[in-house]
Amino acid sequence: NPQYLCVAFDLKAPTFRHLEFSDYKATRKGMPPELAEQMPYMKEVLDAMNIKRLEMEGFEADDIIGSIAKCAEEKDIQVVIVTGDRDSLQLASERTKILLPVTRAGRTETEVYDVQGVVDRYGVTPLQFIDVKGLMGDKSDNIPGVPGIGEKTALELIKSFGSLDGIYENIDKIEKKGLREKLEDNKELAFMSRSIATIDTQMPTLCQMEELKRQEFDGGKLFELFERLEFRSLIKKFGLEQESKPHVDPLAKLKSTIVDDPITLAHISFQIKKSAGAAVFQLIDRISDFEYKLAGIAFSWEDENAFVKIGGGISEDQFLQQFGSVFNDSKIRIVGHDLKTLIVYLKWKGYDLSGLDFDTMIGAYILNPSRSTFTVAELSQEYLGYTFESVEEIGGKGRSYIPFCEIPTERLAKACLCHSHTVLKLAGAIRDIISQNGQEQLCYDIEMPLIEVLADMEYRGFKVNADALIQFSAKLDDKISSAEDDIYRAAGERFNINSPKQLGLILFEKLGLPVIKKTKTGYSTDAEVLEQLASQNSMVSRILDYRQLVKLKSTYAQGLLHVVNPATGRIHSSFNQTVTATGRISSTEPNLQNIPIKLEMGREIRKVFITENEEFILSDADYSQIELRVLAHITGDDSMITAFRNNEDIHTATASQVFHVPKDEVTPLLRSRAKAVNFGIVYGIGDFSLAKDLGISRKEAREYIDNYLEKFPGVKQYMHDTVESGKSRGFVETMFNRRRYLPELQSSNFNTRSFGERVAMNMPIQGSAADIIKIAMVRVYKELNKHNMKSRLILQVHDELIIETHISERAQIEKILQECMQNAVKLDVPLIAEVKTGSSWYETL
């Protein structure tokens, strides 16, 4: 269920590789006619499914995919590339996984490769994989490589010398004369082959990421196409037999009313009050970045349904005056879909939703947190067996978006009423499954109450000092200018630092730094390359500094100014409850959970986040090592539990155990390494990643991990038992029964299975920590309301809660934060929450 989806195609025209090497793909036979004639149909199917297809003259599909993946990574989007070409393994990264379909014994399986997967399979990193191709070539593409060197020798050489450049810098160290001579005689061919095999990830922008957003397919059009092509199994798989017929009308035998006058509006309000509850579905138009307007709203209760179109006969004020008492009454139970949106809207209008009973979007997320979309129509198809014209189809997306207020009333009413009635039925179906799964506590004590908490946080927002933000921007300008001067001085000339081509010429030709990889336009100067070169030349470090400063300016100094609400002077971020598979809350528009803190200039951004006035301060409460404490509790490891109960520094205690030294002799370096192992274990880290993080050999990293698991046997047993349980049950779960389904654990492919195992080990820890902070949030929010306090919860960042505290309530707030957070759940080790205060977010660091 990806949020973004596209398919790339090759064109017949020559590419830049043909210009560099005229015999590129010269030996490849043309596409078989029986396959070629199917290509137009394939594209027709993609168009009917509303899947974006991309192709560009002069480039291959791999280049398109690589460039989009790079673009997505820069926007913190997780990428999955599905391809049959192993050349794409070079694109694997922390955010990009490669799925390779492989046929064995007549069965097609999928191999999953992340960075660790490539290392496990080939013993080299994705970046080094390109160098392997430079040596061994590629017969299918007629890339020559070095004659006489195959995959085995190429891998051994790259493992020994690190890169193609490393081989030729140490050519005299190659003892086998024949091998050395092959390399010497074909040096130019090797580098040319590497260049040809390198996927270009810096293509001209084909489209904006928004254009790649996944859309619902055109069921009728797809049915007609599949019917014509006699794709009977696909018609059944996509449920298109039902789609081909008129949409099911859930309202056919029910009473439905379109409300267009105040008298009928009052009558409907009375009926809902009388029934003590209703399902609701709202249509809210975004008028501007900071203004939203109700376009219509539908109610369903018992066997009745009513739709209120705002405008014409009923104004927004008339509706709110009549239904404000319905929403404010806690005895009138409201079922809905994405109720947070409705609550935020009501708060801006001066009302609350006091009777929130159940949200079908949140319920569906509890049942399957890996879903990427949660439309009522999709959930209806899955849980109720029917579908209908969705509001997403009516309103459109992106450039085709039409405000709901502009859609004809009859069509809008029909769709909205179908939604509210279906939400009423969905609530019952989803509740039943939640009960069967034993997830009632997660649902009714954590997720449902959290909706109101997040809505209030969005409504409250975080005050920003716009003047300080402008000054911060100017300060960044000075630092950027200083970095530019340093770079020009080191280069001995002025050039465009933002031009990869010009920068590449300076670094690799003028300064003679070793070439790591190339693109079609020249040398690659991406972050991964520069980080490898930083230790060799101080100028490279300054370039990295420069890029970070430029990003700080564009993303934060300038970006934050655009999202400050001029009416409030505050940033009202959106908190997402259904995005992460682990249960963590995420933040968008803007992402306040990603404010950088490693760089001093990054930390300084927090200075612009302040309080409303001098009567308030910020109280920032942060859990101390919550994931490690959860790990200790879940694993029951005696050593870890003892360390936490004795209030020892867990990283020092770990270093003492793993490195066999007394605690008072643990050096800062050993503690740092133990810290990396502690947190790495939680995330299923392998020796390759740990070695990279610590700058040590893989052998040494493996010893650290083995020693750790030997000294903490409870953790080792947990890792084994969790994976085995996941395999037998099909899912793993948190302390509060939040599930994550892992079909990867059943895969016969090593890489796919290993990925599933890493997720299986991590999810119960990270997910339980997420559940605990949510429990704390709900309790804090209730306490603030219970005592009618002026202080308000305004932000959550992973393990951290921030309250805008009235000075008169400072001591009480500190007590509430610590009691609610430390007593959110009873563990075998103490939960510790540390509270810091300040007039800005920076002061609470």
N, C-alpha and C positions, 0 to 999 in steps of 0.2 A: 504493500500500500504506500508507494512513494508519493511525496508531495509534488515533486517535479519529475517529468518524464519526457524523454525524447529518443528518437532513433536516427542514427547517422548513416548516410549512404555514400559510396564512392561514385564518382562520375567517370565517364570514358576518357575525358580530357587528360593530357599529361599533367603531372604534378611537379613541384619544385625538385623532387628527388630525381625525376627524369632529366632535369636540367643539370643536376650535379653528376649523375651517372646515367649515361644514355642507355645502358643495357639493363637498367632497373626493370625487373619483372619481364625481361625479354623472353625468358623460357617458359613463362606461364601460359598455359593454354587458355583460350577464350572460354567464357561462361557457356556451359552446355545449353543448347537451344531450349530444351525442356525446362531449364531453370530460368533462363532469360525471359521467357514468355510469361513467367509467373510474377516477375517483379512489379509490373503495373498493378496487378491484383493485390500484391502485398501493400503497396502504397495506398491503394484504395481502401483497404481494411484499416490501415493506420488513420487515414483521414476520417473514416466513419467512427473510429474510436476516439477521435479528437486528441490523438497523440501527435505531438509536434515532430516533423521529420526535417532533417537538415542535410544539406549537401552544398559544397562550394568548389568551384573550379580552381584547380591548382593545388588542392589539398585532398588528403584521404580521410575516410571516416574516422580513423584512429586519431588524426590531428584534431578533428572537430570534437570528438569525445574527450580527448586530453585537455583541450582548451576550456571546455565547459566544466570539466571536473576541477580544473585549477580555479576557475572563476567561482565555482560553488564553494570550494574550500576556503577561499578568502572571505566568504560570507558566512563561515561557520556552519555550512550545510554538509551533512554526511552524504557521501556519494557511493553508489553501487554501480559498477560497470559490468554489464553482461556481454560477453564476447567469446568467440571461439579462438581468438588469436592470442597466443601466449606473449606476444610482443607487448601487450598491454599490462603485463605484470610490472613493467617499469613505472606505471602510474600509481601503484599501491602506495598508500601513505597512512598517516594517523587518521585521516578522515575519508579515505577512499579505499574501498574493497573491490576486488575483482572476482566475478563469478564466471567460471569456465565450465561449460557443459562438456562432459567426457562420456563417450560411449564405450562400455566394457561388456563383453558377452551379450551384446544385443540390448543392453539396458543403458539408458542415459542418466548419468548422475551429474551433480554440480559440485565442483571444487570451489571453495571460498578461500581467497588469498587476501590477507592484510599484510602489513610489513613483516610481522613475525611468521606468517604463513610462507612468504617467499623465502625467508631465511631458513625456515625449517625444511623446505622442499629442495632448495638449491644451495644453501650455505652462503648466499650472497644477498646483499640488500637490493631493493628495487633499482636504485641508482646504479649499482654495480652490474645489474643484469644487462644494461645497455652495453657495457664494456665486454661482457661475455659474448654478446651478439657481434660486436666488432671483431672479435677473434674467430669465432666459429662460423660467422656468416649465416645466411638463411637461403637454402636452396629454393624454397617456394617463391621467394621474391628475387632470386638471382643476385643476392648480396654476397660477394665473394668471400669476405673475411680473409683470414690467413690460410692459404692452401695447406692441407695436411693437419690442421688443428680442428678437432671436434669438440663436442660439448664437454666431455670429461676433462680434457686438457685445459680448455678455456676456463672452466670453473676452478680448477686447481691453481692456475696462474693468477686469476683475480683474487682468490682467497689468500694467496701468498703475498701478492704485491699491492693489493687494494684497488688498483685501477689500471687502465691501459697506459696512462702516463707513468704510473709507478713501475710498470714492467719495463718500459723503455729507458727510464731513469736508472734502472738496476739491471740492465740487460746482461752485464758481465757476470752477474750472480747466478744466471741460469746455467747449470752445469752441463745439461745435455746439449752437445754441440749441434746436432741436427735441428733440435727445437729452436736453439738460439739463432741459427742461420735462417730458418724459416721466418722468424720474427724480424730479423734485420733486413732480409730481402723484401719483405712485404709491409714495411712500416706504414708507408703512405696508404696502402690498400686497407690496412687495419683501421686507421683513423677515418678514412673515407667511409668504410663500412659502418663504423660506429655512428658517424654523422647521419648516414642514410637510415639506420635502424632507430634513431632517436625520434620519438613522437614529439611533434611541435605542440607545446602547451601555451603558446603565446600568439595564436591566430588572431586576426582582426575579429572584433566582437560580432557574432552572428545575430544575436538577439539578447534581450534582457531576460534575466532569470524568471521574471513574472510571466513571460510568454511561454515558459516551459511548465507552468503549473498544471498539474494533472486535472483534467476535466471529465465529467461524466460523458460516456459515449452516447452516440445517437442510436438508441435501441432500434427504432423503426428502420433506419437506414442500414444498420448492421444486419438486422434480420433479413432484409431484402437481399443484401449482398451474399450472406451465408446461404440463404435459400437458393439463390442462383448458382452458387458454387457447390451446392449439395454438401455443405459442412454440417451435417446433422448433429454430430457430437458436440461441436462448438456452440450450436444453437442451444442445446440442452445445458452445456456448461455455463454459458452466460445468462441462462434464464430468459432467452429471447423469445420463446414461444408466447410467453405472457406479454412481453414488450411489443410483439408485433400486433397484438390486438389492442383495442382501446384500453387506456389505463383503467385499472379497477377504481370504482367509485365507492369509497368507504362510507359515503353519506347517503347512498341510494335509498335506504329505508329509514333514514333518520330525519328529524326535524331540524332544519337549518334556517337561520334568520340573518339577513343583512341589515345591520342597524344604521339607519341614516337620519334619525330624528331623536331629540332629547327624551321624548316620552318612552320610546322603545328602549332607549339606553337605560333609563331608570328602571324599567321593568326587568331587563336582563340582569342588572345589578342586584335587584331584589331576589331574583330566582337563584343566583349564585350564592348569595348570602344564606338563603333558605336551605340550599343543598349542602352548605358548609364546605364547599370545595369545588375545584374545577381544574381542568388542564388548560394551559395557555400557550399560545405561540405568537410571538411578536415579530413585526417587520419594522426595522429601524433603518432609516436612510442616513448616510454620512453626508451632511451638507458641506462640511469643510473639515480641516484637520482637527478642529476643536468643537464642532457643533454637530449634534445628532438630533434627528426628528423622527417621532413615531409616525409611520405611514399607515399602519393598520394593525389590528390585534384580534385574534380569534380565541374563543372560549368553548370548551366542551365539558359537559357535565351530564351524568345519567344518560339519557337518550337525546339530549338537545345540544345544539351547536349555534353559535352566534359570531358574526364577524362585524367588527367596527372599523369602517374606513374613515380615517382622519382627513378632514377637509370636506367642503361641501356642507352636508347637513350636520356634521359633528366636528367641532373644533377640538384641538388638542387640549385646551383648557377645560372645555366642557367634559371631555372624557375623564380627565384627571380629577376634576371636582366630584364626579359621580363615582368613579372607581377607586379614588384614593383611600376611601374607608374600607374597601374590599382588600386592597393590598396591605393596608396597615393593620388589619385584624388578624392576630395570630391564630384565631380559631378557624379561619377559613383557609383550608389547606390547599396549596397551589402546587400542581405538577407542571413541569415545563421542560424545555429543551434549550440549553445554554441560558439558564436563568441569570447568570452573572451579568450578561449584557442588559437584561431587563432591569436588574437591581441598580446597576450604575446609572441607567437612564432615569429611573425613578428618584434616585438620590439627587441628581442634578435638578429635578423638578420639585424637590422638597418632600418626597414620600419614601417609604420603606416597603420591603416585601417581608412581612413579619411571619407569614404562614408557609414558608418554603417547606415543601414535603418531599419532593423527589425530582431529580433532574435526569432525564433519559440519556443525555450526552455523557454525563459523569458516570451513570450506571453502566453504559456500554463500555466506557473506558476502563472501569473496574474489571469487567469481564474479559476485555482484550486490550491491554495498554499498547500493543504494537500497531493498532490501527492508526492510519494517518488521517482519515476523514470520518466524520460522524454525522452525516446528513440524516434527517428523519427518513427520507425515501430509501436510503441504503439500509438503515437499521430495520425498516419495515420489511424490506425484501428478505433480510436475513432472519429476523425473529418472528415475523407474522406471515410471510409468504406472499405478500402482494406489494405493489408499488404504485406510484401515481406521479403526476407532474409536480416536480419539486420547485420550491421557490428559487433554488439555484439555477434551474433551467429558465425560469421566467425572467429573473433579474440579470442573468448573464454575468460574465466576469471580465476583468481587465478592460480593454477598449470597448467591448460590447456591453459593458454594464449599463443597465437602465435603472434609475431610481424607482423604488416601488411606488412612489406617489404618482408616477407617470404611467403606470400600467392600468388598463381598463379595470374598473371595479369588479365586474363579474368574474373575470379570469383570476384576479388577485384573491377575491373572496373564496372561490372554489379551492384554490391551492392552499390558502392559509387555513381554511376549515378542515381540509384533509389532514393537514399537519397537526392541528390541535387534537382532532379526534384520534389520530394514530398515536400521538404522544400519550394519550390516556390509556390506550391499549398496550402500547410498548412498555409503559411503566409497570404494568402487572406482569408482563412476560419477563422483563429484565429482573424485577424484584424476585421472582420465583427462582431464577437461576442463581442469583446472588445468595439466596437462602440455601439452595442445594450445595453451593460451593463453600458454605460456612464463612461468608464474607460480610455478614451483617455488621460487625463492629467497624470494619474498614469503611463500609458504606455509610452507616447512619451516625457513627460517632466521630468519623474523621472527614471523609470527602464531602458529604452533604453540608455539614455545618461550615466547612471551609469556604464554600461558595460565597457566603455573605462576608466572610473575613476578607477575601481577595477583592470582592466588589468594593468594600469600604476603603481598602488600601488604594485601589485605582482612583476612587472618587477623591480621597484626601490628597494624594500626590505628594511630591517632595519639593520643597521650596528651593529655588535656585537664585543665586546672586548673579544676575545677568552682567552687571558691571565687572564683577570679578572674573566672569567667564571671558569677557572681552579682553581684560588685562592678561589673563592666562594665555589667550590666543596671541597677544602681542609678545609675551615672554617666549612663547614657542617660536615665533618668527625670529627673535634674536638668536635662539639656540640653533634653529635651522640654518640661519645665516652663518653662524659660527662654524657649524659642521661643514657647510659648503666651503668656507674659506680653508678649513683644515684639509678637506679632500682635494681642493684645487692645488693647495701648496704641495701636498704629497704627490699629486699627479704631475706637477710641473706645468700645468696648463688648465684653462677653463674648458668645461665641456658640459653637456646636458646629463646630469647624474641620473635623471629619470629615463634616459634612453638606454635600453639594454644593449643596443648595438654599439653606441659610443663608449659606454662603461666597459663592455667586453674588450674593446680595442685597447683601452687604457690598462686594464688588469692583466690581460693575457698576452698582449703584444708589446706594449711599452714597458710594463713592469715585469713581464715574463713569468707570471704566476702559472701554476699547472692548470691545464684545462680539465674541468670535471665532466662537462657534457656540452653539447652544441644543440642549437635550434636551426631552423632553415635560414634565419637571418644572421646567424653568427654564433657567438658564444652565449651560453646560458648564464644568467646572473641572478637566478632566483635565490630565495632565502636559504634554501638547503645548500646550494653551492657556496654562497658567501660564508655561511657558518663553518663550512669545512676549511675555508681559506683564512678565516679571521685570525687564527693563531700564527699565520705566516707573515701577515702584513697588517700594521696598525691602521692603514687606510681603509682596509676592508671592514674593520670594526667600526670605524666612523661612518662608513656607508650604511651599515646596519643601524647605527644610532640615528642617522639621518632619516632612514625609512620609518623608523619607529616614531620619530618626532613628527614627520609629515602625516603619519596615520593618526596620531593623537590630535593633530590639528583638524584634519578633515572629519574624523569620526566623532570626536568629542567637543573640541573647542568650537567648531562650526556646526557640527551635527546637533549638539544639544540645544543650541540657540533656536533651532528650527522647531523643536518639540516643546518649548516652554509655552504654556497656555497664557496668552496675554491678559486674560481676564483674572487669572489667579496668581500668575508669576511662578507657577509650579509645573513640574513634569509629572504627567499622569500616565505612567507606564501601564501596559497591559500584562496581567499575570495569567499565565496559561496553565490550566490544570490537566490538560489531556494531551500533552505533547511528548513527554519523555516516557520511555518504556520502564523506567525504574520507579516512577512515582514522584520524582522531583518536580518542583514548580519551576517553570521557566518564565522569562521576562522579555517582552518585545516592545518596540516603539516607545522609547528605546530599551535596549537590553541593559538594565541597571545591575544585573548580576555579573556583567563582564567588564566592569570598570577596572582597568589594570592597576595592580599594586606593586609589581616587582620593580618597575622603574620609579625613581623619585618623581619625575615629571608626571608619571601615571598616577602616583598617589596624590599629587597636588590637585588633580582634577576634583578630588573629593572636597577640596576647600570651597568649591562653589555651591555645594549642597549644604544648605543652612536651615534655620528654623524661621517660622513666620515672623517673629519679632523677639525682642529681648526678654519677653516673659517666658520663653521656651528654650529648652536645650535638647540635645539628642542623647537618648540613652540607647547604647548599642550593646546587646547581649550576645555572646558568642559561645557556642558549645566548645568545650575543650576536647579535641580528639574523639569526637563522637563515634566515628566509624570504627576506630580501633577498640573503643569501649564496647560497641556492639559486637565486634569480632570476638572479644574476650568472652562476652556473655553467651553468644551462640555456640562458640567452640567449647566453652567450659575449660579452656586451657588453664591449668593451675598456676603456671609461672606468670602468665599475663594477668590473671585475676589478682594474684598476690601483689604484683607491681602496682596495679591501679588502686587496690585497697589500702596499700601503704603510702599512697600518694607519691610514688616514685616517678621520676621522669622516665616515661616508657621507652623513649629512644635510647637513653643511657642504659637502661636495664637490658634492652635488646642488644645493644652493642657489647655489653659485658658478656652476655650469653653467647652471641654469635662469634665474637672475636677472642673469646677466652681471656679476658682481662678483668681485673677487679674494677668495680664501678668508679672508684676514685681515680682510676688511671685511664678512663675513657677520654680520648682527645676529641676536640671539636670535629676533626675529620672523620673519626670513627662514628661519632654520634650522627653526623650528617649522612653517612653511608647507611647506618642502621635505620635512620628515618626514611630513606629512600626504599629500603627493603620492606619496612613496616607498611608503608602506604602502597608500595608496589604489589605486595602479596594480596592486599584487598582487591586490587584490580587485575589479578591473575597475570602479573608481569612475568615475562620470560627472561632468560639470561641475555638475549640480544638487546632488548630494550633497557634492562638494568645496566648493562655494560655501557650503552650509549649515554644514559643519564649520568653515570658516575665517571665516565672517561676511563674505564678499566677494561681488561680483556674479558672475553666471554667466559673463559675458563674460571677466572676469578669471580665473576658474577654468579656463575653456576655454583661455586663453592659457598658463596654467601647465602644463596637460596637454600642449598642443601643443609648448611649448618643451622639456618633459621628453622627449617622444618624439623630438624633433629631436636633442637632445644625447645621447640613449641609443638609437641606431638599432638596436642588438641587441635591445632590449626591444620596440621597435616591430615588428621582423621576427618575433620570437617570438609576439607577440599575433596577428599575421596568420596565421602558419604553423600555430599551434596550433588556431585556429578552422577553418582549411581542412582540416587533418588530421582534426579531430573530425567534420567534415561528411562526409568521404569514408569514414572508418572506423567512424563511429557512436559512437565513444567517445574520451576522452582518457585519458592514463595518467601515472603518476609515474615517477621514475627507476627504480623497482623493479617496474614493470609492474602497479601497482595501477590498475584501470580504473574509470572512471565513464561509464556510457552516457548519451548526451545526445540523445534523439530530438527535443528542442526545436530543435536546429540545422537540422533538415530542414523546420521549419515555414515556411509562406509568410507567416505573420503576423509583422510587424516586432517587436512587443513580445515575443512568445514566443521568437523567434529571438535577439533582443538579450539576453534573460535567459540563454539557452543559451550565448551567446558569453561573457558575463561569467563564468559557471560554468566554461566551458572554459579560460579564461585563468587562473583562480585555482586550479583543482583540482590541476594538476601541481605547483604551488609549495607550496601548503598540504599537499597529500598527501605530497609528498616529504619535507617537514619532519617530518610525522607519522611517516613510515617511519623516518627517521633517529633520532628520539628513541626509537622502539621498539627499534631495533638497539642503541642505547646502553643501554637498560634491560636487555635480555637479557644484554649483555656485563657490565654492572655486577653483575647478580644472579649470574652464573656465577663472577665473580671473588670475590665475597663467600663463596660456597659453597666454592669451590676452596681458599681459605685458612682456611676454618672460622672466619670472623670473627663477633664478637659484634654488630657493626654490621649494620643491616638497612635495605633500601630500603623506605620507607613511603608515599611519595606521588609522583605525577607530575601536574604542572599545565602542560599545553601544552608549553612549551620548558624546563621546570624539573623537576629531580629532587631529592628530599629524602631524605637518609639519617639515621636515628637512629644517631649515631656514638659508639662507646665512646671515651672520652678517650684511652686507650692506643693507639687505631688512627687517631687524627685525621690524621696526616700521610699515612698509607697510604691512607686513604679519599679525601683530596683528590687524591692521585696517580691512584687508580683512576678517580675521576669524570672528571678531565680527560683521561686517556688513552683511556678508553672512549668518552667523548662526542666528543672532538676527532678521534678516529681511526675513528669509526663508519663513515665513508665518505670516499673521497678526492674532493675537489672541486677546481676550478680556483682556488678561493680558500680561505684557511684557515678552519676552523671553530674558534670560540673559545668556551670554556666557563669562566665565572667562578664561583668557589666562595666562598661566604660562610658563616660559622658563627655560632652563637648558642645561648643556652639556651632561646630561644623562637623561633617562626616569625617574629615581629615583628622580632627582632634581626638576621634574615638579609636584611631588605629593603635 
